[in-house]
């Protein structure tokens, strides 16, 4: 294995100091025998456990407060997380020496990032924005005009960034610049696009954001705890501290938690009602059949051992088991992917913003995979295929001008009048 020597010193300025430190951390344990990385064999495990637990309590407390505040605050939290993730990943391939020769080049990464943000969130939030400004005629016309040309605006911004990139190309810097261009687009596709599904879940009902996110947190916590106390069998070489004992223990805990949490969360309208606008008021709606209790009689051989003869279950709890299964078996592969990614770049963590956990990206790897699955599952197996009156009205409001809406109203009135006369 190649080791750093004194002769390598001249190349040091081209990399970030904190990355070099991590390189030595990773490389130091490369030759250890299999199983020596396990938490049960770590002499400093209790110190790291306390630091990690302290950070976790603060994160969960802050997360609970933001969820209580509502949809817009959760969306703002997701946006902030995405910005921090992009910052960590943009820094991963940056070289100080090259960046000094390309003044303003870093701004190009953020130009593409915020263009993608405008495009994605414009598509997700535009119907709700229209519903919010409908009472105000001036704002309504302005917003509908912006929505109509939303795609053209975003494309113009992207093309301006593309031209900006071409004009900044500099001799002897082509390879670095094109690698940064490709890296930026990979971040937008793999990270930003996936995490943006989280916002779509939020407005379908906080339940569809909170439950999947909670299951990932529970799976991560219990994988750590079970591995901490019982881990003996390494699970995958990409992540040496992961064990089969932690994986199995976390899977069982996550499945049980999914079933129980769905019953608790499903009883609150604040969590189950979809948000049709961008207001912050309390929600009131018909929760629908998924969130209405069904009573099931227990079989005789079970009721003989229990003090009750029947049990009340929300139908959504069966869907929660599917989410729990995915969070237990598939979502951890997002973490394995991140582990392989870090090994490829010889870094320990993506950042150091969360004590005991690493960077924001280190905590969000599984969440991104889970957010996409939760959205696809909800749209495929939960949302009814029937076209509702509300959806039709949304399409009319967002797609037609005020004059066209008035014409539609008159035409629909004539048709209904003819039907009444005919009958």
N, C-alpha and C positions, 0 to 999 in steps of 0.2 A: 504494500500500500504506500502511495506517495505521501510523504510527510513534509510539513512546512519547515524550511530551514532559514538561516539568516539571509541566504541569497534571494529569497522570495520577497524581501522587504520592499523593494521599489514598486511592486504592484499593489501595495496596501492601500494607497489613496483612492484606487478605483472602486473600492467596495466600502460599505458602511461598517462602522466599527462594531455596532451591535450584532451584525451578521457574522463577523469574524469570531466574536465571542461564542456565538452559538455553534459555529462550525467546530470549534475545539471541544465544546460540550458534547456534540454528537459523536465526533470522532474518538473521543476518549474512551467511550464504551463499546467501540466497534468490535474489539477483540474479546469481549467477555463471553463466557460460556452461556449456552442457552438456558434460560431460566433465571440468570443472575439479575435481569432487569425487573423481575416481578416485585410488586409492592411488598409482599411478605418478606422479602430478603433485603429491603431497603432500610438502612440504619436510621435514615432521617424521615421515615414515613409519617411519624406522628406529628412532626413539625409541619411538614407539607400538608398533612390532613387538616390541621387547625387553620392554616392560612387559606386553604381551599374552602373549608367550611365557612369561614368568616366572609369571604368574598361571595359565596353562594347565598348566604342569608341576606346580604345587602342587595344582591341582584334580584332575588325572589321578592323581597319587600318592595323594591322600586318597581318591579314588573307588576305586582299586585295593585299598587297605587295607580299606575298608568292605565291598567285595565278598568279600574273603577271609574276613572275620568272619562273614558268612552272612546268611540271609534276614531275621532280625529287625532286624539292624543296617541293612540296606538299606532296610527298611520305615521305620525310625526316621529315616533320612536323607531319604526322600521326604516324610515328615510335616513335618520341619523346613523343607524347601524349600517346601512348600505354605504354611506359616505365613509365611515371608519373602515369598513371592509375594503372598499376601493383604495383608500389611502394606504392600508397595509400591503395590499397586493401591488399597487403601483410602485411602492418603495422596494419591492422585492428584487426587481431587475434593474433598478436605477443605478447608475455609476456616476459618482460625483464629478469625476474628471471630464467625462463626456458631456454631462449636463451643463458644465461651465462654458463649454464651447457652443452650446445651443441655447442661448437665452430665450426664455418664453416657451421652450419646447414642452415643459411640464404642463403648461396651461392647456395644451392640445388634448392631453388625456382627459382633463376635467371637462373640456368642451364636448367631447364625445359622450362622456358620462352623463352630463346634465341634458344633452340632447336626447339620449336614450330614456332618461327619467321623464322628460316632457312627453315623449311619445307614449311610453307605457302607461304612466299615470293619467295622461290625457284620455286614453282609451278606456281605462277602468273607471275614472271618476266623472267623465263628462255627463252621463245621464243624471247623476246625483247633483252635479253643479247646476244643471238646467232646472231641476226640481227646486233647488234652493232659491234661484233668482227669478222664477216665473212671475211672482207678484209685481216685480219692478220691470216695466216695459223697456226702459232704456238698457238696463243691465241684461235683460233677456235677449234683446236684439244683438247686443255686443257679444254675449257668450255664444249664442247660436252661430253667429258669423265666425267666431274663432274656432268653434267645433267643426264647422263645415270645411274650413281650410286648415284644420289641425295637421293632417298628414302632409300637406304641401309645405307648411311652416317647418315641420320637423325634418322633412327631406332637404329643404333649403339650408337649414342649419348643419345637417350632416355633410352636404356637398361643400359648404363653406369650410368646414373642418378638413375635408379631403383636399381641397385646393390649398388651404393653409399648410397642410402637411407636405404637399408636393413642393411648394415654394420655399419651405425651410430645409429641404434636402441639401446636405453639405458634403462635399468630397471627403473621402476617408471616414465618413460617419454613416454611410448608407446602411451597413449591416445593423448597427445599433439602432438607427431610426426605424428601420423596417421591423426589427424585432420588437420595439416598443409599440409600434402601430398594431402588430399582430397580437401582442400581449394585451393591449387595451381592449381589443375586440373580443378576445377570449374571456376577459373578465366580464364584459357586458353580457355575453351569451351564457356563460356557465354560472356566474354569480348573480349579476343584477337581474337578469330575466327570471331566474328561478325564484329568487327571494321576493320578486314583485308579486308572485302568486299569493303571497301572504296578505297583501292589501286586498286582493279580490276576496279572499276568505273572510277578512274582517267585516266587509260590508254585506256579506251573505248572512252574517250573524256572528257575533264575537265567539260564540260556541265553537264554530268551525275553524277559528284561529286558536283559541285558548286550549281546547282539548288536545289537538295534535302537538302544539308547542309544549304543553305540560307533560305529555307522554314522553317526548324526547328528553326533557329535563329529568323526569323520573327514571327513565332507562339509563341515562348517563350517571346519575347519582348512585343508583343501586348496582350498576356495573362496577363503579369505583369501590363502593362499600364491600360488595361480595368478593371482588378481587383483592381488596385490602386485607380482609380477614381470612379468606379461604382459598385465594388463587394459588394454584400449583401447576396447572397445565397451560402452557402458552397457546394462544388462539391463532395468531397470524404474525408472520415475521415482520410485516410492515409496521406493526405497532407492538413492540416487545412486551409492554406492560399489560396488554389485554390478555385475559385468560378465559378458558371455557367455563370455569366456575362463575366468573363475573358475568359472562354472556348469558348463561342459562338462568342464573339467579335474577338478573335484570329482566329477562324475557318474561319469566313467571310473574314478577312484581308488576311489570308494565301491563300485562293482560288483565290482571286483577284490578289494577288502578283504573284502566280504561273503562271497565264495566261499572265500577263504583262512581267514578268521577262524572260519567255521562248522566247518571241518575241525579247527582247533586246539581250539576250545572244546568241540566235540562229543566229545572224547576224555576229558573229566573228568566223573566221576559227580557231583562236587560242584556242577557247573553244570547237568547234564542231569536229575538226579532231582527230581521234584516234592516239595515239603515238605507233608506231610499233618497236621502238628501245629505247635506253636509252640516246639518245643525248639530247641537250638542245636548238637546233636551232628552228627557226620559222617554223610553219607547213603550208603546202599548200596541199589541197585535194579537191575532189568533195564532197561537203557537203551532197549530197544525197537528195532524195525527201522530207525527213522530215524537212529540213532546207531551202526549196525553197518556196518563197511566192506564195500563192494562193489568187486570188481575188474573193470575194463573194459579190454579189449585195444585198443590204439591202432591206427588205420588204418595201412596200410603206408607211405603217403606221408608220414605224420607220424613214425612210428617210425624211418624212415631217417635223419631229421635229429636224433633224440634218442637218448641212451644207454640208455633203457628202452623195453620193448615193451608194458607195461601200466601202468595207473594206478589207485590206490585212492581211492575217493570215498565220502563219507558221503551217503546220500540227502537228509539235511537241507540239504546245500549247495545243492540246487536250490531249496528253499524260501528259503534265504538270498538267492538272486538276486532273488526277488520283493521281499523286504524291502529289499534294496539299491536296487532300481529305484524303490520308493516313497520311500526316503530321499533319493534323488537328484533326482527329478522333482517329487513332490508335497509332501513335508515342508517344503522351503524356502518354500512359500507361507505356512506358519505364521509365518515370519520376515517375509515381505512384509506379512502382516496386521498384525503388531506394528509394523512401520515406518509403515504407514498410520495406525495407532492413535496412535502418538507424534506424527506430523505433525498429526493432528486436534487434539491437546492442546498442540501447540507445545512439546514437550519433546524433549531429545536422547536420554535414557535413562530407564528406569523407576526406576533407583536408581544408587548408586555404591559398592555393597558389594564389587564385584570389580574391582580396578584393570585398566584397559584393556578391560574387557568391559561395564561398566555394572552393572545390578542383576541379581538372580537371575532375574527375569522375562525379561530380555534373553537369557539363556542357555537358557531352558526353552521358548521359543515353539515351536520345531520339535519338541522332545521330546514335548510334549503331543499333537501331531498323530500322531507316530510311535507313541506308546504305545497309542492307541486302535486304530490300524491293526494293530499287532502282536497285540493281544488278539483282535480280530475275525478276523484271518487264522488265528491259532492255533486258535480255536474252530471255524472254518468248514472249514479245509482240512487241519489237522494232527491234531486230537483225533478218535479214532475214534468213530463213532456208537453202537457197541455199549455196552449198559449193563453195566458191570462189577460184580463182587461187592463191590468196595471202595465203589463209589458207592451200591449198595443198602444196605450196612451203615451208611454215613454218614447216609443218609436215615432209616434205622430208629433210629439212636442220637439224632439231632437232633429227630425228629418224634414219637417214641413215649415214653411214660413207662416206668419200670422194670417196672411191672406189665403194661403192654401188650406190652413186649418178651418177658417171660416167657410170656405167653399165646401170642404168635406162635411162640416157640420150641417150646412144647408142641404147638401145632397143626401146625407144620411137621414135627415128629417123627412125629406120627400119620400124616400124609399120606405121608411117605417110607416108614414101616413098611407101610402099606397097599399101596404100589407094589411094595415088595420081595416081600411075600406074594403079590400078584397075578401077579408075573412068575415 
